Amino acid sequence: MEPSRDIERLLEIMAALRQPDTGCPWDIVQTFETIKPYTIEEAYEVADAIERHDMDDLCDELGDLLLQVVFHARIAEEAGEFSFGDVVEAVTRKMIRRHPHVFARSDADTPEAVKLQWDEIKRAEKADRRQRRMRRGLPQDADASHLGSVQRSFPALVEALKLQERAAKVGFDWSKPEPILDKIEEEITELRQALKDGDQRKVADELGDLIFAVVNIGRHVGTDPEMALRGTNTKFRRRFGHIEQELEAGGESLDVASLERMEELWQAAKAIERQLT
């Protein structure tokens, strides 16, 4: 078996890995449920490579993510449900259908018009999906409410953002960001009171409200909160790494360094970053 640029070779490799008698013992026993965490993990690793502007890693991680798609499709094919070809056909049909301004005739010639057209097409698709499920004798979606399309399996920050976006579509939204800042201050006050009362359940509740409000301000100022937090995480890694390196260079260690010493090095890391930028 030789590597190839042809997707067919990847499909052949996955089929070989899943062969009951000659395949890989680990791959053979996997199911949709067992590989789902890996699929999510690979998507995050793609995002990480993009944030680091590491094109070598991005190429590699996109391959890993593609492998997850092939893996799921192979399991489905073995169950007689659908194949990788069906996946490709479905997404190409969807992209053609959702872009009539490119592949057919349409008056949508601005980003705003395209967005409205996209929403109309998705509504039609949802109605068609309901009909297909009925023909197959499948139950209708458990949650057909306005917020029902927001998956509960999303990471919490992503779910919060999408819930707010869906609510905003029907006018349930702040008109500008300033009142959200007031809401954030209100939530901080309520969190302080919960901490003072020592009510752990209330603390968790108020903390959730505060984070939800912070997500909302990010949406209103055009900053994806997930990406903003990931950027801060990267910054924290970098600055903490500076602390660790400086301590090691001076014969010290994290275990015995005082908080004051670590704070001193943290501020030094910030100063270095300001100079570089």
Secondary structure, DSSP 8 states (H G I E B T S, - for coil): ----SSHHHHHHHHHHHT-TTTS-HHHHT--HHHHHHHHHHHHHHHHHHHHTT-HHHHHHHHHHHHHHHHHHHHHHHHTTS--HHHHHHHHHHHHHHH-HHHHS-----SHHHHHHHHHHHHHHHHHHHHHHHHHTT----S--STTTTS-TTS-HHHHHHHHHHHHHTTT-S-SSSHHHHHHHHHHHHHHHHHHHHT-HHHHHHHHHHHHHHHHHHHHHTT--HHHHHHHHHHHHHHHHHHHHHHHHHTT--TTT--HHHHHHHHHHHHHHHHHH-
